[in-house]
Structure formats: C-alpha cells, structure tokens
Amino acid sequence: MTHQQGASDSARDRQPDLTNEVERFLADLDLSRGLVSPTGELDLVTAPAVFDSARILRHTEHVTIDLSRVSFIDAGGLGAIVRLRSDLIAAWGTLELVGVTPRHARVFALGGLATLL
C-alpha cells in the first residue's frame, strides 16, 4: 500500500455513514390530498428526501406538509421547505404547514421564516 492509498483510506474511514440517518427519516405521501407527512428529523441529511418526495406533488395546486411527527428541524430542513414553496409559487400553487409545534415555530422564527407559518 502506498502512502497516498493509506491517506485516502484514512479519509474514507473518517467520513460519516449517513445511511442510518436517512433510514430514520420517512415521508408518507397522500397523493390525492397533496399531503406530505415526514417523520423524524428534518435536517441537512434528511431534507433532500422530503424535498424529493414533495416534488412528486409539485404539479398539485395545493401541498400540505404535516410537521406533527417531525422531532427536529435545522437549516437544511428549512431550506427544503423554502425550495418547495418557491417551486409551488412558480407553478401557481400554495404550500401549507400544519402540525407546527412551538419548537418548530421557534426554528422558523430564528430562520426569519415565521411568515411561512
């Protein structure tokens, strides 16, 4: 093994395995109602999954995201919601957030996004 191979193997060993993080996140879709119901943490790792799930509904006139089963939201989660909202507005649709807890509301407020609620 060369020194260079050893360095790249070492760097690979330090990379976090995000598989378990993404597996902890689920998003139920109700296509007939335009409803996305994520469960778990909506963060930098899992937010792309919710965004991709919700994009299936982007041609729907109204999309609802039920946050009642979301235990944590960070900037990545907020970013996914903002991107989805932008996509919907561009297509003359609307986004509604329901099941918002006081903790969620605080995160939105800290992110300057309280008007989305």
N, C-alpha and C positions, 0 to 999 in steps of 0.2 A: 504494500500500500504506500502510495506517495504521500508526501506531506500535504499536498493540495487535496487529495482524496480524503485524508483524515480531517482536514479543516471543513470540507463540505459536509462530511458525515456528522461532525460535531454540530454544525449549524442546523442540520436537519433534525438532530436529536433535540435541539432547544425549541424547535417550532411547536407551538401547542397543537394538540389534536382537537380540532373543533367538531369532530363528528358527533361526540356525545352532546355537545351544546345544541347543535341543530336538531338532533333527535329528541331533545327535551321540549322542543317547540312544535306545536301542532296548530294548524289553522283549519277549522271547519268552514266549508263554504255551503251556502244555501243559494244556489243559482237563481231559483225562482223569486227570491226576495232580495237578491243583491246583498246578502249578508255575509260578512267575514267575521268569524269568532275565534281569534287566536287564544291560545292557552300557554301560559308560562311566561318567560322573559322575552320582551321585545327590545332587543339591543342590537349592537353593531353586528353581531354574528347571526342572529335570527331574523333581523329586519328584512334582509333580501328575500327570505322565504315568504314573509307576509306580503311584501310588495309584489312578488311574482304571483302569488295566489290571488291577490286582489286585482291584478292586471287582467285576469280572466274576465273580470266583471267590468272592465273599463268602458265597454260599449253599452253598459246598462245606464239608464238615466239617473238612477239614484243608488249609491252604495252606502251601506251602513257597516261600521266596524264596531263590534261589541267588545269593549275592553274589560268586561267584568271578570274574566278569568286570566287577565294579564297581571302578573305579580310584580313586574318591574319594567320600567321604560327608561331608556337612555337617549342620548342624542341620535344614535343610529335609528332607533325606533321612531323618534320624532321626524327624522329626515324621510323615512319611508312613507309616513303618513302625509307629509307635505308634498312629496313627489306624486303620490296617488291623487291627492287633491288637485294638484296642478294638471295632471293628465285628464281628470274628470272635468275640470273647468274648461279646458281646451276643447273638450268634446260636448260642451254644454250640459254637463252632468253636475251632480251635487254629492257631497260626502257628509255623512252624519256620524258622529261618535256617540255611542251610548255606553252605559255601564261604567261611566267615568267615576273613579273613586277620588276622595280628597288628595290622596298621594299622587294620582295621575294628574289632577288639576294643578298641583304644585309644580310638577315637572314641566307641564305645558307653560305655566306662568313664568318659570325660571328661564325657559327657552324663548320667551317673548311670543308664545303661540296661544295665549289664553283665548284669543278671538276665534280659534278653531272649535272651541267647546260650545 
